[in-house]
Amino acid sequence: MMHAYATSSDCRRGRCGTPRTAPSRAASHPLALVHQTVGNRAVARAVLQRTPAAPAAPTFAPNCNEFHRCNVIEGLTMARTVVDGTIAALTPIAAGTVTTGSVVTRLTTEFHDPDAKGRAALVLAVYRLLRTELDAAIRFNCDSEAGDCTSAHGGVVGAYTNCAAGAEIGLCSAFHVVGCAEQVRFLIHEYAHHLPGFCADLAYSDQPAFATLTAAQAMVNADSFAFFAVNVSSPAGCVDCGTVIQIGGPRRRRY
């Protein structure tokens, strides 16, 4: 199934388009979540079924220009930093050494579970798996068909992908006009769809249904993880691709 992340006319708000069936372009690097029962709680443990390596460079379809490539490369770099920061914030909560604070409040609210320590362990396992997928070799297509960039909910889709590890990510024109922080959120959202069980978009953060998700639903909802991450570990120091590409001379960055 193909899933999209979109912006409405106000690009600070996000909505996804209706899932569409499309051929999978998945690469061969399977990821899995193993669920174990500890007492009366199911605990998710990330199992990485490939040898850890340095982050793979994204690849691009011929229709991606230097500006497009810059947005992806810099956005991915920041997305990894944001997820790393989220993992760092969740680790002491899962260990029980941090029991109060803004991250605890956000965790129990957005993942709908008053047991911060137990929920942190579950959420942390997913972010670790997501962090591994962010290092995978993903191909980006920058000239998406109009049908893939249209949302049934209104607004304009920013990106879309299939729900399979390593699947290609399509970028619509809206992706390249929002700020870096929103691009990071788009990327985390789309990469989350590559994880087991994350095919359906159950609710988006700007919809009333987001606040009424069950704990189990939030655990497989891509926007729950994207929204939580960018609020816990806010993107900072983003590169302005329009500016760095226009700078001339030998010191200009190349993408």
C-alpha positions in Angstrom: 0.0 0.0 0.0 1.2 3.5 -0.8 1.0 6.1 1.9 1.4 9.9 1.8 2.2 12.8 4.1 0.7 16.1 3.1 0.4 19.7 4.0 -2.7 21.8 3.9 -2.7 25.4 2.7 -1.1 26.2 6.1 2.1 24.2 5.8 2.5 24.0 9.5 -0.3 21.5 9.6 0.1 18.0 8.1 -2.4 15.6 6.5 -1.8 12.4 4.5 -3.6 11.4 1.4 -5.6 8.3 1.0 -3.5 5.1 0.8 -3.1 3.9 -2.7 -2.0 0.5 -4.0 1.3 0.6 -5.9 4.1 -1.9 -6.7 6.6 -2.3 -4.0 10.1 -1.0 -4.6 11.5 -2.6 -1.4 15.2 -3.3 -1.0 16.3 -6.5 0.6 17.2 -5.5 4.2 14.4 -6.9 6.4 13.6 -5.4 9.8 11.4 -6.8 12.4 9.8 -6.1 15.8 9.7 -9.1 18.2 7.1 -8.9 20.9 7.9 -10.5 24.3 5.6 -10.9 27.2 7.0 -9.5 30.5 4.4 -10.0 33.3 1.2 -8.8 31.7 2.8 -6.4 29.3 3.9 -7.1 25.7 7.3 -5.6 25.2 8.6 -4.8 21.7 12.3 -5.5 21.0 13.9 -4.3 17.8 15.6 -7.0 15.8 17.9 -5.7 13.1 18.3 -8.4 10.5 21.2 -6.8 8.7 24.7 -5.9 9.7 24.9 -2.4 11.1 26.9 -0.1 8.9 27.5 3.6 8.2 24.5 5.5 6.9 23.9 4.7 3.2 23.7 7.7 0.9 20.3 8.1 -0.6 20.0 7.6 -4.4 17.9 9.7 -6.7 15.9 9.4 -9.9 17.2 11.4 -12.8 14.4 13.9 -12.2 15.9 15.1 -9.0 17.9 18.3 -9.4 20.6 19.7 -7.0 18.0 21.6 -4.9 15.9 18.4 -4.5 18.9 16.4 -3.5 20.1 19.0 -1.0 16.7 19.0 0.7 16.7 15.2 1.1 20.4 14.9 2.2 20.2 17.7 4.7 16.7 16.7 5.8 17.9 13.1 6.4 20.9 14.3 8.4 18.6 16.3 10.6 16.0 13.5 10.9 18.8 11.2 12.2 19.8 13.8 14.7 16.2 14.3 15.8 15.6 10.6 16.3 18.9 10.2 18.1 17.8 13.0 20.5 14.4 11.3 21.0 16.1 8.0 21.8 18.4 9.8 24.3 15.4 11.4 26.0 13.4 8.2 26.2 16.2 6.0 27.5 16.2 7.2 31.1 12.4 7.1 31.2 12.4 3.5 30.1 15.1 2.8 32.8 12.9 4.4 35.4 15.5 7.0 36.3 13.4 9.9 35.0 9.8 10.0 36.1 8.6 13.6 35.5 9.1 16.4 33.1 7.9 17.6 29.7 9.0 14.5 27.8 7.2 12.2 30.3 4.0 14.3 30.0 4.2 14.3 26.2 4.8 10.5 26.1 1.9 9.6 28.3 -0.4 12.0 26.5 0.5 11.2 22.9 0.9 7.5 23.4 -2.2 7.3 25.7 -0.6 5.3 28.5 -0.1 6.6 32.1 2.7 4.0 32.6 5.6 6.2 31.4 8.3 3.6 32.1 6.6 0.7 30.4 5.4 2.8 27.4 8.8 4.4 27.0 10.3 0.9 26.5 7.9 0.1 23.8 8.2 3.5 22.0 12.0 3.4 22.4 12.2 0.0 20.6 10.3 1.5 17.6 12.5 4.6 17.4 15.6 2.3 17.4 14.2 0.4 14.5 13.2 3.6 12.7 16.8 4.9 13.3 18.2 1.9 11.5 15.8 2.4 8.6 16.9 6.1 8.3 20.4 4.7 7.5 19.1 2.4 4.7 19.8 3.0 1.0 16.5 4.6 -0.1 15.8 5.9 -3.6 13.9 9.2 -4.0 11.8 10.2 -6.9 11.3 13.9 -7.4 8.8 14.1 -10.3 5.7 12.4 -8.9 2.5 11.7 -10.8 -0.3 14.2 -10.0 -2.5 11.4 -8.6 0.1 10.5 -6.0 0.3 14.2 -4.9 -3.4 14.7 -4.3 -5.0 14.2 -0.9 -8.5 13.0 -0.5 -8.6 15.0 2.8 -7.7 18.3 1.0 -4.4 20.0 0.8 -1.3 19.0 -1.2 0.7 15.8 -0.5 4.3 16.4 0.4 5.6 12.8 0.1 4.5 9.2 -0.2 5.9 5.7 0.0 5.0 2.0 0.2 4.8 0.2 3.5 7.9 -2.0 3.0 11.4 -1.7 4.3 13.6 0.1 1.8 10.7 1.3 -0.4 11.2 4.3 -2.7 9.9 7.6 -1.4 8.2 10.0 -3.8 8.5 13.7 -3.2 5.9 16.1 -4.3 6.5 19.8 -5.0 5.1 20.7 -1.5 8.0 19.0 0.1 10.5 21.5 -1.3 8.6 24.6 -0.3 8.1 23.9 3.5 10.8 24.6 6.1 13.4 22.2 7.2 11.6 21.2 10.4 8.5 20.2 8.4 10.7 18.3 5.9 12.2 16.4 8.8 8.8 15.5 10.0 7.8 14.4 6.5 10.8 12.1 6.3 10.3 10.5 9.7 6.7 9.9 8.9 7.4 8.3 5.5 10.3 6.2 6.9 8.0 5.0 9.7 5.8 3.5 7.0 8.6 1.1 6.2 8.4 -0.5 9.6 6.3 -3.7 10.3 2.7 -2.9 11.1 2.8 0.8 10.1 0.8 0.5 6.8 -2.3 2.4 7.9 -2.4 6.1 8.7 -4.8 6.0 11.6 -4.8 9.8 12.4 -2.7 12.9 11.8 -1.7 15.3 14.4 -4.1 18.0 13.2 -7.1 15.8 13.3 -9.4 15.3 16.3 -9.0 11.5 16.0 -5.3 11.9 17.0 -6.2 12.7 20.6 -8.5 9.7 20.8 -6.2 7.0 19.5 -5.8 4.0 21.8 -2.3 3.2 23.1 -2.1 0.2 20.7 -3.2 2.4 17.7 -0.6 5.1 18.5 2.1 2.4 18.5 1.5 1.8 14.8 0.6 5.3 13.7 3.4 7.0 11.6 2.4 10.5 12.5 2.4 9.7 16.3 6.1 9.0 16.0 6.9 11.9 13.6 5.0 14.4 15.7 6.5 13.2 19.0 10.1 13.2 17.7 10.1 16.8 16.3 8.6 18.1 19.5 10.9 16.2 21.9 14.1 16.9 19.8 13.3 20.0 17.8 15.3 20.4 14.5 17.8 23.1 14.9 20.6 24.4 12.6 18.9 23.3 9.4 20.7 24.1 6.1 18.9 26.5 3.8 19.4 24.6 0.5 18.3 27.6 -1.6 21.1 29.7 0.0 23.9 27.2 -0.1 23.4 26.3 -3.7 23.4 29.9 -4.8 26.7 30.6 -3.1 29.4 30.5 -5.7 33.1 29.6 -5.6 35.0 26.5 -4.4 33.5 26.6 -0.9 30.0 26.0 -2.2 28.5 22.8 -1.1 27.7 20.3 -3.9 24.8 17.8 -3.8 
